[in-house]
Amino acid sequence: MGSVLGVSVGASAVRMARPEVGGHDGYPDSRSFAQQAVNVTQPSSENLAAESIGVASASGETIAATAIAYHNAEHAKAIDAAMAREQLHNYHLVPETSAILEYLESTGDIQGFSTLAIYDLGSSNLTVSVVDTRAREVRYLEQTSDVSGDYFDSLIREHQVASGRLDVPQTQQDVIDQNERCRGVKEQLSTTPAAALPSDNGLALLSREHFDSLIVLAVEASARMTRDVIVASEQPVQAVVLVGGGSRIPLVQNVMRAWMGMPVIIPDAPEAVASRGAALLTYRVATQTPLRRSGSARASAVQSQGAPSGTACRFQMPPSPSSEPSVPSPGSARAAHF
């Protein structure tokens, strides 16, 4: 078969992933992906996703199957509408949490854990969900926009304006442009101890230590929220998984490790977990291939304790958005099946 494409549709970026074929039987390598991120510069990220998929489909390489991860029923409907406008029909929708679990199970990172808290820190919000990995059910979910990548960007911008390094914005477009520059600095500080911010008065350096001081209260609030969600869920949560672009920030990782009192799992490229998992899901559905786990250190450790290995996880294609069970609203303990 041709290649498969997994897509995640976020507020700030559309991410596409194609797994590299590995092994003698052509099964995708869950550790190696060709990836592309397209920044959202138009009002609808769903429209951008559809356009990007159309470009990828017309690029010459045959795409046998495409899976798009969605957040909820409303998001799924918006994606369907955008794909229809582009006259694209060879795709299916998969719940984002299911895609995340698919990738984590394929790498072995969550083997042996039956109940997880997923901490998803994206550009527009933070979602914390408690998930039964065996039943593939969301048991409890809460979401807030008080902590997000956009909020961190605004903290950098406000500090730079207050210090005179950036001019006071006169229009909303000025704010957007300055936030975009600050986003680049934030991303640099995830891997370097300091970053240069192009300012209205030349380059301004921002250290990671200073950045941490700007966001620490928000990050600690997010850890407190995660602990509260775990308690409120009344589920035996065994580990916390960090996904989303904000999970790359070292302070986020350090605070979560210090506050959780249980294993904290940080997958490779946390911002790409949903698109990678969607690609693996669509391959398995298209070929009816059982899940195969990578021989990660975590998987090896669990197998040595006698845990089962190589078991195919259960996955059913989601129903159409009109008949789809709803995801629990914030503070709800009602299970959502997928």
Secondary structure, 3 states (H helix, E strand, C coil): CCEEEEEEECCCEEEEEEEEECCCCCCEEEEEEEEEEEECCCCCHHHHHHHHHHHHHCCCCCEEEEEEEECCHHHHHHHHHHHHHCCCCCCEEEEHHHHHHHHHHHHCCCCCCCEEEEEEECCCCEEEEEEECCCCEEEEEEEECCCCHHHHHHHHHHHHHHCCCCCCCCCHHHHHHHHHHHHHHHHHCCCCCEEEEEECCEEEEEEHHHHHHHHHHHHHHHHHHHHHHHHHHCCCCCEEEEECHHHHCHHHHHHHHHHHCCCEECCCCHHHHHHHHHHHHHHHHHHCCCCCCCCCHHHHHHHHCCCCCCCCCCCCCCCCHHHCCCCCCCCECCCEEC
